[in-house]
Every structure is written in structure tokens, then in C-alpha cells.
Amino acid sequence: MGSSRDNGAHSLKPLIGSPVRDPLPKGVTGLPPIAGSVAADAGPASFTFGDPRLPARFWAKVRVLENGCWEWTATRRTGYGRFKVGSRRDRTARFLQAHRFAYETLVGPIPEGLESDHLCRNRPCIFPAHIEPVTPRENVLRGDGPSARAARQTHCLRGHPLNEINTCRLPSGKRECRPCRRLRQNARNIAIASSQAGYISNRRTPLPERVLPCLPGGDGPRGSGAGSTHGRSPFSLSAPAPLLSHRKKMAPAC
């Protein structure tokens, strides 16, 4: 499966736990069972439409399609047929999945922990030869949903191979490309540094002009004596050396 753009580096191929058969597009029905399955070992000829092991009211709700599917025509839920068993009198009435009921009646019980996978990709189909018990993981990988497409993806959107070295596993179970993660982190750091530099360059608050005292032999803050600040910026925070070393001998301010 896969769209026309899923080619080259972005081709979808099975990774770990590849399915026995590649997933099929929706609408393609009537395919033979997978080799090695219970239905394949039994053979399609072992299943007869109208088998008396199933009640007549069950077969009244089934029709045979040209592609070989036995399609359920009655109540459906999420695409799967529903069949009522039991009686209301003894409070045993309940609804079962029609395809699962047919499979367990004509083939045998589905092992615990397994799910029924429609090989024909036709959910209303109840033909046992089109159904195979598989694990939940394999059932998802055989589908065409986002999880199945992501599991079969061999390269990221930038073309990096999704191997064990370039891939890290997130707590959610999703794979993440390490090179792409580093690129995103570097871009984020550069953006943060640029924003901080711009904030600092725009934040130019002028400092108040300092008033220097009148020292003996000087002409005040602008004089040429000991207390002169000629050549210094009026906004400088550093005071002249005589002012710092002789604080106790300074004269009162003018």
C-alpha cells in the first residue's frame, strides 16, 4: 500500500515483526487466506454456505458477493456485524461479533490474546477462510492506519535512515530521528540566543550623571585639578583614583 509519494527514501517497508502479507487497500476483497493459517489449512472447500452448525436465522442475514466474501447484511457496529445469542428469559441474551461467532463455530475457538484479522479487508465479511487470528501488534501492522504507516517507514522526512543508531524511542512508543532532533534543538538554541541579544541591545537605559565633590586645587567636576574628570564620560561608574583612595580627606561638595 502507500500513496504515490511514498517512494525512494520515504518508501514504506516492514521493520521489526513484519506481517506475513503486506496490508491491502480498502475495498479489495475476496483474497485467499494466508498460508499457514487455520483457515488455509482447512481450505475454502471445507466451508459451505448454509452450514447447519450455524442457525438458520444467522444465514438469513448473510449474502455471498462475487468476490467470495460472505457479507453480513444485518446490524453492524463500527463496520463489523453483530449477532444476538441467548435469550432474554434467562437473561443470557448478548451480542457477539458475527464473523467471530462464525469462525469459532466452524473452525474453533480463537486463542486468548489474539484478534481476528480480515484478510479481505472487508469488515462485514464472516467467511472463515478470510479470517485469521493474529496478535494485536500484527493486526495493527497489517492495517493502513497512521501507526502502521509509521512502523513501516524506513526514512524520516529529511531522508535520515531510521535504524537503531539514528532512532530513539519516546515514552509514548513513537520513534524519533536523532539527527532531526539535534537540528531542532540547535535551531531552538539559536533562536533563544538571538532573542536575548536583541533584548539586551534594545535595553539601553541611560545612567544618571554622577556629581563629583570639589577637591582642593581643583575646579570642580570639569576642572583640571585632582578632582577633574576631564577625558572621562560623565556616565562612567569608575571614580578617579584619588577619589577612591582618599575618601576621608575629600572636601564637602560644592
Secondary structure, DSSP 4 states (H G I P E B T S, - for coil): ---TT--GGG-B---TT--SS----TT---PPPPTTSHHHHH-GGG--TT-TTS-HHHHTTEEE-TTS-EEE-S-EETTEEEEEES-TTTT--EEEEHHHHHHHHHT-PPPTT-EEEETT--TTB--GGGEEEE-HHHHHHTS-SHHHHHHTB-B-TT--B-STTTEEE-TTS-EEEHHHHHHHHHHHHHHHHHHHHHHHHH--PPPPPP-----TT--STTSSSTT--TTS-TT-SPPPHHHHH-GGGPPPP-
